[in-house]
Amino acid sequence: MLVAIRATLRFTEHPRGLHNPPFASGKTPNSTTGMGLPRIFRAVIMGPPGSGKGTVSGRISKSFGLKHISSGDILRSNINAKTELGLLLKSSIDRGQLVPDDVMSRLIHKDLRAIEQCSWLLDGFPRTVTQADSLDEVYSVHTVINLNVPFHTIKERLSSRWTHLPSGRVYNIDFNPPKVPGRDDVTGELLVQRDDDTPDTVTRRLKAYETQTEPVLEYYRSKGVLETFSGTETNKIWPHVEAFLHKKLFVLNQKVL
C-alpha cells in the first residue's frame, strides 16, 4: 500500500526549481495593516487539536497576507476529489495507518512549489522531526508559533465543537458559533459532532500529539525560531501573536532595507 502511494505521488509531481532567496529585494504590501512584508516570509503554526490553531491561522492570513497551507486541507482535497492518490490515502487512513513522512512531505512540498513567490503559514506540518528536516532542506522558516493551551481547557472546547465534514470547517458554540445554529456558514449544510471529540478519545489524541510533537518543538527551539503563546482563550492569545508578528516583520524589514 505505501509503495503504491509513493509511486502515485512521484507520477503526479512536476519537477521545479527550488525557492528564491528568502529576502529578495522588494516588498509585498499588506492591505490590512499597511505593513510591508519581506518578499518572502515563512512561518509554521503548531498546537494540539482544539487549541484554536485554525482560528489564529485565519487571522494571521487575513492580517498579514500570508498564504495558509493546511496539511489537513491537502489530504481532504485529494480524498474528496477521489484522485488516485486520494483513494490510496483514504485506504491507508481507514486502516489506522499514518501517512508516511516522505509521502506527507512530498504532498506539502508540491503545494509550496506552487506558491514559492509568496509568504506562507504552514498549519499541521511538520509533525515529526523527519518532516521538519525535509522542510528545512528546502526552505528557511523564519518563525514557529506554538499555541500552548491547557489540556483541560481543550477538552471543554471540543465538547462544544461542531464540524462541517466535507470542508473541515470547525465551529465552537461558545466562541466561534455558526451564523445559523447547526449549519455551515458557507454551504448551509448540517454540522456534526465528530466521534473523536468524546472525552476519552480527546485525551488519547492529546497525549499522542504531545508525544509526537515535543521533539519538533525542541527542534525549532534549538534553532531559535520557536515562540510559544500560552492561555485559555483564543481572543486573549491573539493580540500577543499579532504584536509578536508586527515586531518580527519590522525587524526583518530592517534587514531588507
C-alpha positions, 0 to 999 in steps of 0.5 A, spaced: 500 500 500 505 505 501 509 503 495 503 504 491 502 511 494 509 513 493 509 511 486 502 515 485 505 521 488 512 521 484 507 520 477 503 526 479 509 531 481 512 536 476 519 537 477 521 545 479 526 549 481 527 550 488 525 557 492 528 564 491 532 567 496 528 568 502 529 576 502 529 578 495 529 585 494 522 588 494 516 588 498 509 585 498 504 590 501 499 588 506 492 591 505 490 590 512 495 593 516 499 597 511 505 593 513 510 591 508 512 584 508 519 581 506 518 578 499 518 572 502 516 570 509 515 563 512 512 561 518 509 554 521 503 554 526 503 548 531 498 546 537 494 540 539 487 539 536 482 544 539 487 549 541 484 554 536 490 553 531 485 554 525 482 560 528 489 564 529 491 561 522 485 565 519 487 571 522 494 571 521 492 570 513 487 575 513 492 580 517 498 579 514 497 576 507 500 570 508 498 564 504 495 558 509 497 551 507 493 546 511 496 539 511 489 537 513 486 541 507 491 537 502 489 530 504 481 532 504 482 535 497 485 529 494 480 524 498 474 528 496 476 529 489 477 521 489 484 522 485 488 516 485 492 518 490 486 520 494 483 513 494 490 510 496 490 515 502 483 514 504 485 506 504 491 507 508 487 512 513 481 507 514 486 502 516 489 506 522 495 507 518 499 514 518 501 517 512 508 516 511 513 522 512 516 522 505 509 521 502 506 527 507 512 531 505 512 530 498 504 532 498 506 539 502 512 540 498 508 540 491 503 545 494 509 550 496 512 549 489 506 552 487 506 558 491 514 559 492 513 567 490 509 568 496 509 568 504 506 562 507 503 559 514 504 552 514 498 549 519 499 541 521 506 540 518 511 538 520 509 533 525 515 529 526 522 531 526 523 527 519 518 532 516 521 538 519 528 536 516 525 535 509 522 542 510 528 545 512 532 542 506 528 546 502 526 552 505 528 557 511 522 558 516 523 564 519 518 563 525 514 557 529 508 559 533 506 554 538 499 555 541 500 552 548 493 551 551 491 547 557 489 540 556 483 541 560 481 547 557 481 543 550 477 538 552 471 543 554 472 546 547 471 540 543 465 538 547 462 544 544 465 543 537 461 542 531 464 540 524 462 541 517 465 534 514 466 535 507 470 542 508 473 541 515 470 547 517 470 547 525 465 551 529 465 552 537 458 554 540 461 558 545 466 562 541 466 561 534 458 559 533 455 558 526 451 564 523 445 559 523 445 554 529 447 547 526 449 549 519 455 551 515 456 558 514 458 557 507 454 551 504 448 551 509 449 544 510 448 540 517 454 540 522 456 534 526 459 532 532 465 528 530 466 521 534 473 523 536 471 529 540 468 524 546 472 525 552 476 519 552 478 519 545 480 527 546 485 525 551 488 519 547 489 524 541 492 529 546 497 525 549 499 522 542 500 529 539 504 531 545 508 525 544 509 526 537 510 533 537 515 535 543 521 533 539 519 538 533 518 543 538 525 542 541 527 542 534 525 549 532 527 551 539 534 549 538 534 553 532 531 559 535 525 560 531 520 557 536 515 562 540 510 559 544 503 563 546 500 560 552 492 561 555 485 559 555 482 563 550 483 564 543 481 572 543 486 573 549 492 569 545 491 573 539 493 580 540 500 577 543 501 573 536 499 579 532 504 584 536 509 578 536 508 578 528 508 586 527 515 586 531 518 580 527 516 583 520 519 590 522 525 587 524 526 583 518 524 589 514 530 592 517 534 587 514 531 588 507 532 595 507 
